[in-house]
Amino acid sequence: MNRRAFVTGLGAVLAAATAARAQQAGNVPRVGILLPGFRPSPERIARGPFIVPMRELGWVDGRSVVFERRYANERPELLPMLARELIASRVDVIVTSSTPATRAAKEATATIPIVFSEVSQPLSQGFAASLTRPGGNVTGIADVSLELMPKRFELLKELVPGATRVALLVEPEYYLPNIIQGVLNDSKRASRALGLRLETFEVRTSENFDAAFARIRQSRAEGLTFIDSLLFFGQRARIADFAIKQRLPLVAALPEQAEAGALLVYNGNQRQIWRQAAMYVDRILRGAKPADLPVQDPTAFELIINRRTARAMRLTIPPSLLLRADQVIE
């Protein structure tokens, strides 16, 4: 063994020993991760859109940082309990995804920093005093999915130029009433400008879907979309299956919905959003205060097209859309 290899190996051993001693002494920061979905496989966790940029920033799980993960398994009622578990484990910062997870964390602590992603209209929901200076212990990356509803109607019209009717699924209690009403008003204006007649169908529980689907069939809709919520995310395969069987182009918001069979997805780029969140966690672990970190919007957007679904529906995707797609599922 040459001297350089020996020194390099010795350095790695000493670094690992130092990290282990620091962890035993309680000096390694702990990052809580509160998510509404199911626990992914260890391989997917290791390649996760938050873990990878954290590693690139120098935060390696089990060495320079400890990640405490909690998953609600698509049961949002568990989120408050899971948030309290994270606080009891003495985390230094909590990372959340979705409005319910963020609300659960905020109601559980007013002192531990919280960095959110995928939260729509954080000012209206009381998560921040202002976008430039949030003022409390909560900041993060806003979800602009609601603001992108008009763009999804444009994409639907581009997919099916002759369409005149579109169905919109809504879970009315997921957002505050003023937020829901604002999105509905914007959606009606946007669809009307495109020559589309918009009809809304309320769904409150998973048991309501069959009745809503029956009403959509009767409405003779030629396209389908929804105001995103945890219920619709959890039922994404069911919604996509209905849309494919009825040959209804389904426009959604998240990559997982495209993987489940949605024809088209348009939203902020999820990997970039999580990278932005990781950069905020990095700054907080190095001493920054969430009150001073502005709430950010996504810096990149993505268009995903599922050609497998298009073939099942015998629908031809316009070449102009395919050229603009960031990902095509074959």
Secondary structure, 3 states (H helix, E strand, C coil): CCHHHHHHHHHHHHHHHHHHHHHHCCCCCEEEEEECCCCCCHHHHHCCCCHHHHHHCCCCECCCEEEEEEECCCCHHHHHHHHHHHHHCCCCEEEEECHHHHHHHHHHCCCCCEEEEEEECCCCCCCCCCCCCCCCCEEEEEECCCCCHHHHHHHHHHHCCCCCEEEEEECCCCCCHHHHHHHHHHHHHHHHHCCCEEEEEECCCHHHHHHHHHHHHHHCCCCEEECCCHHHHHCHHHHHHHHHHCCCCEEECCHHHHHHCCCEEEEECHHHHHHHHHHHHHHHHCCCCHHHCCCECCCCEEEEEEHHHHHHCCCCCCHHHHHHCCEEEC
